Amino acid sequence: MHKSRWNYRVIIFIFTMIVGIVLSIPSFVPSINGPKIKLGLDLQGGLHMLLGVEVKQAVKSKYKSIASSIKYFTDDNDIVIDNLRVDKKDVSFTLLDNSEEKNLDNMLSKIKGLVVNKDKKLNYKITLTKSEIKKTEQYAVNQAVDTIRNRLDQFGLSDPTVAKQGSTDVLVELPGIKTQAQEQRARKLIAKAAHLQLMAVDEKRADQVYNMSNQEAASYGDVILHGAKNSKEEYLVKAVPILDGSMLTDARVGFDNMNQPVINFTLNSEGAKIFGAFTAKSIGKHLAIVLDNKVYSAPVIRERIGGGSGQISGGFSVQEAHDVAIALRSGALLAPVKLLEKRSIGPSLGAESIRQSMIALISGFVLVVLFMISYYGYAGFIADIALVVNLFIIIALMALFGATLTLPGMAGIVLTVGMSVDSNVIINERIRELLREGKSVAVAIEKGYANAMSAILDANITTLIAAVILYAYGTGPIKGFAVTMSIGILASMLTAILGTHGIYQSLMPIIERAKNLKIWFGIKVK
């Protein structure tokens, strides 16, 4: 008695084939809705950049943040300090009220990673521990990756790749960038620090700014900044900001009374509290709104400003205002980034890559199909069916999970064409050996699969492990190769071990009636 033609193996194989074909169709016919394979940078053109994060600036920003916290705490608690200064490697100030020493020390002890040194005259010098400096630098790189990715997502680019590379670098790949204007806009958005600061103008010395050097300004605890509209315009502001963009929760484009684009921003509860307290104490004074170390406006504070909201105006175009708002919403970069490497890939080069890859894929596929049929007969044809289904499964799964197909990924598919028939070659050879020994077709097929199993599993599992390691430690193109290889290996094990076995079981009565092993397995047995 033979098993039913509709055994569970062949049912699973047919179901997988139908699902694979259905899910693959949208990738071949773009007009049809459904999940589609996304083309990588090297196949559709775009921009490749390697950015370096200047982590030392992140440490400096950390010291500025510590100084802002000290200033807010001392102002809020009426503690008198003098000469609050921020350097690249420390924060220093003098406590003038001896009775507040314990209160101030208690506040500083709550900030992690600080080393507080002071002398008998209560001159404080605050530094970061080595571990905190390293942690700040690492955080700056990770934050740059997240921030750039958020900006590009809001920018509207499809499937940008943003990944950490090494200890201080960030890899950015932007498929679909086709014009110089798009490239320039994307680069500006990526590199924009978007560091918002609200800073007090030094009212006593503001009129001396054009006759003052940077060193002299620093001696007063000030810094000289240029205007955003007019670079020749200078402002003398306190080096320690009132608050910064870390307290910003939202930024949207709006229009002023003159119908000019402006950016309306909103602060969190802590920022709103600090902002309200400062403006209440500073009526009649100027507040500089600073973005990336350029003063966009310095209005006079007429009254206490509550609610934690403000406005940035600076002669923006609508597009510029939109991009600045995106940068502010996605968060400021803790450290500036610099361009280390740039490659632009045109759409025509991507199209040529696709054409050459398809030639390689089709050529390899045709040669494998012809070899299998000529050498193994109908058994080779069954293996070719499994190969076709295998390709549909790869395309379907990549489309379903939104994977990006790269040129190395295409190479992985080409390689999979050869590897996917490898299992069938092992199985067919085991079956032929048993047939030569005089076993019946049914016994030869069942034992052939059983005997081939260990070799197939060993070969595929070791290759799969290598692909997983490539994915874990590789960058974009290598990951693409690893993805297609992994899916191809798993699909080939399904189609070869399960699918072709089910087909043989379904065709067993026909094979035995034919009694022609030359046609079915490519051998003659006396």
Secondary structure by P-SEA (a helix, b strand, c coil): cccccccaaaaaaaaaaaaaaaaaccccccccccbbbbbcccccbbbbbbbbbaaaaaaaaaaaaaaaaaaaaaaaaccccccccccccbbbbbbccccaaaaaaaaaaaccbbbbbbccccbbbbbbcaaaaaaaaaaaaaaaaaaaaaaaaaacccbbbbbbccccbbbbbbcccccaaaaaaaaaaaaccccccccccccccccccccccaaaaaaacbbbbbbcccccbbbbccccccccccccccccccccccccbbbbbbbcaaaaaaaaaaaaacccbbbbbccccccccccccccccccccccccccccaaaaaaaaaaaaaccccbbbbbcbbbbbcaaaaaaaaaaaaaaaaaaaaaaaaaaaaacaaaaaaaaaaaaaaaaaaaaaaaaacccccaaaaaaaaaaaaaaaaaaaaaaaaaaaaaaacccaaaaaaaaaaaaaaaaaaaaaaaaaaaaaaaacccaaaaaaaaaaaaaaaaaaaaaccaaaaaaaaaaaaaaaacccccccccccc
